[in-house]
Amino acid sequence: MSDLATSPAAFWNRRRDLTPEPVTPADESARHLVFLADVGGALTEPCTGLDQFDCLTVAPPDYHHVTVTVVGNVGDSISESAEERIRDAARDAFVDIDAFDVSFPRYNIFPTVVYAEVDDSGAFAALNDRACAIDDVPVHDRDDAFVPHATLAQFTDDSDYDELLDVLEANRSLEARATIDEVELVAVDPSVRFPDFETIERYPLQ
């Protein structure tokens, strides 16, 4: 994500000035590691109707999640031995964090995606801090300006972007909720638009 803002409100205020940045899957497959929290079927209904816009490709329900932090590609930024160390260290990193409820109150837009905002009283930011404190986990720009979110659709072009904004502005509110009771370390294939999650380890929250 380019031109980082620091809050959902800042992104939404700039919606008419944004130029969508189509998401293009990576040219080559890799073992790409991510800490995330699955949100189950909470966001299936909010995706309804987004498929009417040519500028979007809608995420399938199995993909709905909130990213805690992106780790990186094994063999590139992360060695195979580092993957094992990260997997094991995360048990201590998340061990004393309580499960929590989260709501998704409204739609919003990054240059690359339409997403559901997260209302969690800072719980995901705390998870992000713990994950980024693990040795061998790199800290990215998105961690410095952490905005928890759940991707609903990715931009593929800008053909009917203004029409999409018209609809979202008139129907922005959501009523979706989920309980987050575990964090997962998963591997995904970045050459696939909405890849399956290969679970490496699950970390139950109390």
SEKOLMI-664461 format. One record per residue: residue number from 0; residue in three letters; y, x, z of N, C-alpha, C in turn. Coordinates in steps of 0.001 Angstrom, whole numbers. Each point is the difference from the previous one (the first is absolute). Layout:
BEGIN
NUM_ALA_Y_X_Z_Y_X_Z_Y_X_Z
...
//
This chain:
BEGIN
0_MET_-1181_853_0_1181_-853_0_1232_890_0
1_SER_889_-213_-946_1201_815_-86_1168_-713_647
2_ASP_1078_765_241_1239_-564_526_-267_-800_1266
3_LEU_-512_671_1017_-445_-675_1210_1133_-701_726
4_ALA_-235_-1240_354_833_-687_976_-719_111_1335
5_THR_654_-480_1047_-584_218_1324_-372_-1284_714
6_SER_136_-1148_-650_-358_-1258_632_-300_-1028_-1066
7_PRO_-809_-1022_336_-252_-1075_-970_1288_-670_-470
8_ALA_945_-203_911_1252_-654_-387_744_807_-1057
9_ALA_-29_1320_126_689_841_-977_-626_-126_-1377
10_PHE_-1338_-70_-52_-664_-184_-1288_368_-1345_-604
11_TRP_-59_-1057_811_271_-1335_-529_1438_-117_-486
12_ASN_939_593_699_1404_-80_-397_253_667_-1351
13_ARG_-863_924_-390_189_717_-1257_-864_-542_-1134
14_ARG_-627_-1169_219_-996_-507_-944_545_-174_-1416
15_ARG_1258_-430_-116_557_-243_-1337_454_1293_-675
16_ASP_42_1070_754_391_1297_-549_-1197_900_-290
17_LEU_-1176_-432_422_-1197_817_-203_-514_-136_-1431
18_THR_-533_1073_-502_-758_-32_-1246_-1465_212_362
19_PRO_-862_-970_-301_-1408_172_351_-581_1290_-573
20_GLU_-812_647_814_-670_1237_-400_-1483_-301_-129
21_PRO_-491_-191_-1224_-1405_-376_-174_-939_1004_654
22_VAL_-1012_-541_677_-1008_838_645_-1048_379_-1037
23_THR_-218_1287_-151_-1007_504_-932_-1079_734_782
24_PRO_-1245_-446_-76_-1064_715_717_-88_1457_-437
25_ALA_-523_835_881_-125_1435_-295_-893_219_-1212
26_ASP_238_1105_-692_-785_315_-1195_-1438_354_332
27_GLU_-229_584_1179_-1337_448_365_-384_-583_1347
28_SER_-1293_-257_150_-495_-494_1279_17_1124_1027
29_ALA_68_-380_1267_8_967_1095_-463_-726_1255
30_ARG_-236_773_1033_-327_-581_1305_1298_0_805
31_HIS_660_-1145_32_1333_-139_576_-123_-716_1340
32_LEU_467_646_1085_-189_-521_1352_1234_-737_501
33_VAL_-250_-1127_674_1073_-833_535_-445_-580_1342
34_PHE_897_-18_985_-192_-800_1205_631_-1367_-255
35_LEU_-738_-1070_263_530_-1333_-256_-604_-1015_950
36_ALA_582_-1194_-15_-515_-1137_763_-203_-1163_-964
37_ASP_-1219_-492_-68_-317_-1150_-833_584_-1262_635
38_VAL_490_-915_-833_579_-1248_542_-815_-1228_-394
39_GLY_-1233_236_-480_-882_-1119_-302_574_-906_-1071
40_GLY_-165_-1295_179_469_-960_-993_1377_-552_275
41_ALA_764_648_869_1291_-549_426_993_-157_-1145
42_LEU_-126_816_-1049_1025_15_-1040_-481_-577_-1329
43_THR_-1138_-667_11_-498_-596_-1244_949_-1066_-525
44_GLU_441_-899_860_904_-1063_-446_1354_526_-454
45_PRO_620_980_709_1286_517_-488_-51_606_-1400
46_CYS_-1192_404_-462_-118_556_-1358_-11_-1094_-1067
47_THR_-273_-1233_420_-102_-1095_-949_1315_-181_-750
48_GLY_-77_-14_-1309_1188_-186_-827_612_1280_-509
49_LEU_-292_1134_631_568_1255_-490_-572_394_-1356
50_ASP_-1198_-519_-318_-617_359_-1273_677_-664_-1198
51_GLN_989_-862_235_730_-616_-1115_1023_957_-612
52_PHE_261_1124_666_1028_927_-478_-631_1159_-757
53_ASP_480_226_-1218_-560_1046_-852_279_1396_532
54_CYS_1007_137_853_361_1320_506_-901_465_1142
55_LEU_-925_-850_452_-817_304_1166_-1494_-13_-309
56_THR_-732_822_746_-1448_-120_121_-297_-260_1461
57_VAL_-672_-1114_292_-195_-455_1377_-1198_695_634
58_ALA_162_416_1245_-1075_663_738_-1084_-1002_396
59_PRO_-1276_374_-103_-1071_-888_453_-43_-54_1521
60_PRO_-567_-1075_576_-23_-141_1465_-644_1178_726
61_ASP_-1029_615_-581_-668_1118_676_912_1210_167
62_TYR_1103_23_-737_922_1133_56_1085_-173_1063
63_HIS_143_-1185_561_1117_-275_905_-127_803_1288
64_HIS_1016_784_280_-21_896_1157_1418_454_313
65_VAL_155_619_1146_1240_702_343_-349_1476_156
66_THR_669_852_-746_-254_1435_83_597_564_1284
67_VAL_-798_776_727_493_720_1181_608_1324_-441
68_THR_-716_763_-799_562_1163_-684_-950_442_-1096
69_VAL_568_572_-1043_-771_622_-1072_-299_1434_409
70_VAL_-1266_400_-107_-392_1364_367_89_920_-1209
71_GLY_-714_-334_-1087_71_829_-1199_-1345_158_-661
72_ASN_-33_813_-1042_-1211_215_-777_-842_1119_595
73_VAL_-1273_-272_203_-929_1035_447_-212_985_-1152
74_GLY_87_1277_323_-112_1027_-1026_1343_404_-565
75_ASP_1047_-753_370_1355_320_-441_836_306_1240
76_SER_622_-1027_582_783_220_1217_-862_48_1251
77_ILE_-1225_-530_-108_-916_-76_1146_-1322_655_-368
78_SER_-451_939_821_-1299_626_-238_-1111_-880_555
79_GLU_-1240_272_-428_-1126_-781_514_-156_186_1507
80_SER_225_1196_491_-98_233_1445_1130_-715_738
81_ALA_1180_-76_-629_1113_-713_617_-303_-1488_86
82_GLU_-690_-558_-999_-379_-1410_61_-829_-282_1244
83_GLU_-935_866_288_-842_-185_1186_818_109_1280
84_ARG_905_959_42_833_156_1196_907_-1210_204
85_ILE_576_-493_-1080_855_-1184_90_-800_-1204_466
86_ARG_-1160_-194_-576_-864_-1137_392_-292_37_1491
87_ASP_-337_1168_519_-366_106_1413_1219_-93_917
88_ALA_1101_634_-383_1196_7_843_603_-1391_136
89_ALA_-179_-837_-1012_575_-1348_38_-619_-853_1101
90_ARG_-1205_322_432_-614_-761_1102_862_99_1253
91_ASP_493_1190_280_881_170_1159_1408_-528_-281
92_ALA_440_97_-1249_1364_-409_-331_231_-1490_225
93_PHE_-1025_-815_-274_160_-1452_75_-691_-637_1201
94_VAL_-611_807_869_-912_-535_1006_679_-918_1011
95_ASP_1271_225_331_646_-767_1064_997_-1032_-529
96_ILE_-90_-319_-1295_919_-976_-592_-644_-1385_8
97_ASP_764_-992_425_-513_-1368_91_26_-688_-1363
98_ALA_-954_-923_-176_60_-903_-1155_1286_-820_77
99_PHE_487_-460_-1141_1265_-729_-8_12_-1032_-1128
100_ASP_837_-1007_195_203_-1029_-1021_1178_391_-876
101_VAL_-95_-348_-1263_1062_304_-950_263_-1235_-835
102_SER_1251_-207_-352_352_-1071_-921_644_598_-1244
103_PHE_-74_-750_-1076_590_400_-1280_1030_-1071_-352
104_PRO_1262_182_388_967_-1096_-30_635_-295_-1356
105_ARG_11_985_-916_720_-246_-1252_-412_1002_-1075
106_TYR_301_-366_-1239_-187_900_-1134_1122_1038_-42
107_ASN_-305_1147_-603_1016_1008_-260_-448_834_-1195
108_ILE_839_941_-402_-259_785_-1210_333_1459_228
109_PHE_-947_860_-319_277_1402_-251_150_171_-1515
110_PRO_500_1115_-477_45_195_-1455_-1372_-102_-667
111_THR_-1057_257_751_-1341_26_-588_-832_-1254_254
112_VAL_327_-780_1040_-881_-1103_393_781_-1181_556
113_VAL_-644_-1172_-34_387_-1133_835_-880_64_1240
114_TYR_614_-143_1169_-778_148_1223_370_-1065_1023
115_ALA_-862_-131_1006_281_-847_1151_538_873_1119
116_GLU_1171_-375_524_544_721_1144_-916_-160_1216
117_VAL_97_953_914_-828_21_1208_881_-158_1225
118_ASP_-361_-943_860_660_-161_1297_-1035_308_1074
119_ASP_149_1163_634_-1045_498_902_551_640_1264
120_SER_1285_-144_249_661_591_1176_-218_1509_93
121_GLY_-104_662_-1128_-114_1451_-15_-1403_545_134
122_ALA_-1014_-876_-18_-1377_468_225_-486_925_-1115
123_PHE_323_-309_-1254_-447_866_-1088_742_1337_6
124_ALA_1256_-10_408_729_1272_117_-664_897_1037
125_ALA_-505_-596_1089_-706_783_1017_-1294_574_-567
126_LEU_-720_-793_-798_-1218_507_-639_332_1124_-973
127_ASN_1077_-164_-748_427_1029_-936_323_1298_726
128_ASP_701_-101_1129_320_1194_783_-1259_707_449
129_ARG_-987_-763_475_-1252_607_465_-732_680_-1155
130_ALA_-58_-674_-1139_-714_573_-1141_678_1272_-497
131_CYS_1341_-11_-60_722_1159_-515_-36_1177_965
132_ALA_-335_-254_1266_-99_1078_991_-1346_711_-49
133_ILE_-948_-534_-771_-1315_636_-123_139_1285_-821
134_ASP_-567_1083_496_-6_1247_-763_-633_-245_-1369
135_ASP_540_628_-1019_-466_-88_-1390_484_-1244_-730
136_VAL_633_-948_692_557_-1171_-686_1436_312_-390
137_PRO_311_27_-1295_1368_302_-425_940_-1171_274
138_VAL_1273_311_236_1024_-1026_185_775_-117_-1312
139_HIS_69_-1235_-522_653_-251_-1284_1361_-664_219
140_ASP_776_-97_-1081_1287_-687_84_-164_-1423_513
141_ARG_-1083_-672_-409_-205_-1391_415_-262_-106_1504
142_ASP_-423_1106_625_-181_0_1452_1340_171_710
143_ASP_882_805_-576_1319_196_599_844_-1269_-64
144_ALA_-230_-815_-1025_703_-1288_-132_-1042_-1109_-49
145_PHE_-810_-93_1070_-1189_-850_-6_376_-1477_-5
146_VAL_-479_-719_-1008_192_-1446_-112_-1377_-625_-193
147_PRO_-618_-505_1071_-1326_-617_-170_100_-1200_-924
148_HIS_-1008_-167_-861_25_-1086_-971_-1415_-242_-521
149_ALA_-171_-1134_-628_-1285_-335_-624_267_-325_-1464
150_THR_-510_826_-894_214_-199_-1430_-709_-1252_-485
151_LEU_750_-838_-726_-554_-1216_-595_-208_154_-1511
152_ALA_860_781_-638_-91_200_-1450_755_1263_-371
153_GLN_-428_623_-1101_670_1195_-503_756_-329_-1286
154_PHE_1137_651_-183_732_-158_-1253_-703_768_-1120
155_THR_-97_-662_-1155_-537_645_-1195_1064_140_-1083
156_ASP_1068_-795_92_1177_159_-861_1139_-803_626
157_ASP_1098_-175_-733_1148_-725_550_340_-1247_-811
158_SER_-967_-510_-756_267_-1039_-994_641_-1261_570
159_ASP_-530_-521_1096_566_-1225_578_365_215_1473
160_TYR_541_1175_280_372_352_1369_1048_-956_574
161_ASP_1005_-360_-787_1044_-891_502_-573_-1375_343
162_GLU_-934_-476_-797_-639_-1288_288_-812_67_1287
163_LEU_-678_1132_212_-729_208_1253_950_-68_1190
164_LEU_1140_674_-99_968_-29_1092_502_-1411_264
165_ASP_225_-762_-1050_452_-1382_178_-997_-785_857
166_VAL_-1284_171_-285_-1036_-725_735_-99_491_1439
167_LEU_25_1314_199_-109_539_1355_1208_-367_846
168_GLU_1165_4_-585_1200_-365_751_-49_-1449_468
169_ALA_-606_-866_-803_-80_-1424_351_-1172_-312_920
170_ASN_-977_903_48_-1226_-266_777_-444_1274_702
171_ARG_873_557_823_-279_1321_551_-882_-8_1235
172_SER_4_-1081_758_-684_-23_1299_-1512_-66_-149
173_LEU_-682_704_887_-1458_-51_96_-387_-452_1404
174_GLU_-1225_-495_125_-548_-349_1310_-1413_561_82
175_ALA_-99_1318_44_-1299_674_29_-96_862_1249
176_ARG_-1189_15_590_-228_765_1229_-1372_669_-49
177_ALA_-116_1092_741_-1288_693_121_-32_718_1337
178_THR_-1206_289_468_-204_829_1186_-531_1358_-452
179_ILE_662_1053_433_-409_1360_-352_-781_565_1177
180_ASP_-1300_136_-173_-850_478_1087_-731_1290_-336
181_GLU_320_609_-1148_-551_1313_-318_815_659_-1099
182_VAL_-58_1314_-16_540_813_-1086_-1190_612_-726
183_GLU_113_136_-1311_-1052_630_-786_538_1247_-696
184_LEU_-837_1018_-88_233_1108_-908_-855_-280_-1226
185_VAL_642_-147_-1160_-725_-354_-1208_263_1021_-1090
186_ALA_-909_45_-961_188_774_-1220_125_-985_-1157
187_VAL_955_258_-890_196_-849_-1173_94_879_-1238
188_ASP_-196_-624_-1143_123_683_-1286_1372_-337_-584
189_PRO_939_949_-49_1363_-303_-463_99_-290_-1492
190_SER_-1098_177_-745_27_-330_-1426_-240_-1489_-241
191_VAL_-302_-755_1068_-229_-1441_-79_1211_-701_604
192_ARG_494_-1047_-660_1236_-649_471_-153_-553_1417
193_PHE_-1035_-774_240_-254_-531_1334_-1421_419_391
194_PRO_-157_1226_488_-1345_554_222_-710_-636_1190
195_ASP_-1331_97_-31_-791_-361_1168_257_1016_1105
196_PHE_-200_-437_1251_157_880_1144_-1370_500_454
197_GLU_-184_1306_-55_-1202_619_567_321_388_1442
198_THR_-562_-740_946_328_255_1402_-706_1253_485
199_ILE_788_961_466_-531_1237_558_-238_-164_1492
200_GLU_953_-653_689_-115_-197_1447_872_-1193_387
201_ARG_-480_-747_999_766_-1096_572_410_379_1416
202_TYR_1220_-345_370_527_316_1328_423_-1297_682
203_PRO_-879_-573_821_348_-1275_662_1193_175_931
204_LEU_878_-994_12_1102_-38_948_-429_-836_1190
205_GLN_574_267_1159_-469_-640_1239_360_-1479_26
//
